[in-house]
Amino acid sequence: MDEHKIRVLVVEDVAMVSEMIQGMLEEMGYTIAGAAFTGEEALLMIPSIRPDVVLMDIAMPGIDGIETTRRIQARYPTPVVMLTAYETTDLVNKASQVGVGAYIVKPPNPREISRAIAIARARFDDMMALRRLNERLRESEARHRAITESANDAIVASDSQGVITFWNRAATAIFGYREEEAVGQPLTILMPERFHAAHTAGLKRFVETREPRVIGSTVELVALSKSQEEFPVALSLSYWEAGGDLFFSAIIRDITERKRAEQTLRQYAADLEERNAELDAFAHTVAHDLKNPLTAITGFSTLILEAAEDGSLSPEQQLEFVHYIEQNATRMRNIIDELLLLAGVRSMKEVQTSVLDMGRIVEGVQYRLDYLVEESGAIITAPAEWPEALGYGPWVEEVWANYISNAIKYGGRPPLIELGADEMDGHIRFWVRDNGAGLSAEERDRLFAPFERLHQVRAEGHGLGLSIVRRIVEKLGGEVGVNSEAGKGSEFYFTLPRKG
């Protein structure tokens, strides 16, 4: 949807702030669907105006933004962006739990608002998809219950000795035994041997005590077919007495497909959780990683414009400021390029790998990083010959670029960097060693987590690049890691499948 078609409800209790945000939104091309000053007002307005997104202040009189969002998602599901004066882990968790799609730290700027609205709408679509999937699963389970109560399920009867006395056609379809093969056989032919002793003991106990444990309820068990294949079943067991003897009947249903559906749902939920976590991290990255260079660009541009009027800057100073603007614009472009690369890695289902000319790839990376090498005085050594590995050239080049640039930034002064490779069973291990300050155990554990950022100033910038490295290498069939001790430098490595 185009921005000028997106209708926004602004919920902010401070009139001046509300008017500022509305003006900013209108300048960006959004349509103001309405403005509310309390959560109660927002809940009354939403049914009639049906906004495409709600920009919600967290602290308001009456019910706060968290509770208002919870009620909105329960009654009138709508994408919500939270406005907050501060950012804490507890706040982010609470907001995510009630359905907040993104958040902005005040005061907002147009770029942060636009990206937050896009993220909130994307997360809302995912949330609604999961809700529909859950509804379909509940409907599927209701259908399964109806089938269990019909003759389409296996119906098996036995006597008090556990010998089969009745067998229907559905039982033949499920287990594979014909009626004449099953009747007269012990029930234990329908279960794996590891359950025989427990079945025999349970049957004896019930015959003697009439104490039910599974009788009268539906339980899930593992059954065994004639072909000796194990599969999950839902079993409902009942009993009756006739002529002084005890009999049992079981309605048995093969739930293989349901278990597959549950596994699919669990996988989908796990994937969705990971995606939502990455969207949260994406918002954090955009809000913070782009903010510093953007602030620098704005500041130096303002100084140059003022100097054009009052002549307060020399030509040399103006040229220096333009150089700073160019550097920060490059930083922003690199961040955006990395995000696009990460999106490409996630979306590509299959990767066509080939034998890599690793020497040429490393030379290309060093050429790309010439400016860093020159500025830092870095000394890089690499082997003359490289072992042959399989991979996807453009992606592997990005891995080397991340590792080498980090070694230059966080190595010693000057950085002394060594590149190399070791041959392993079925894989090649490539590595970059530096003479930097090294990493603590806690930093090593967190380093490759998606979008993880180290708090130390010297490590700023590792997180996004290394999360991309991890995804690339794992998609190519390898793994990443780091060996490091505080004060002793670091060795970052990745593995790729060996040729042949």
Helices and strands as residue ranges (DSSP letters): G 3-5, E 7-11, H 15-28, E 31-36, H 39-49, E 53-57, H 65-75, E 80-84, H 89-98, E 102-105, H 110-148, E 154-159, E 164-167, H 169-175, H 179-182, G 187-190, G 193-195, H 196-209, E 218-224, E 230-242, E 245-254, H 256-289, H 291-310, H 315-347, E 354-355, H 358-368, H 370-376, E 379-381, E 390-391, H 393-410, E 416-423, E 427-433, H 441-446, G 457-459, H 462-475, E 480-484, E 490-497
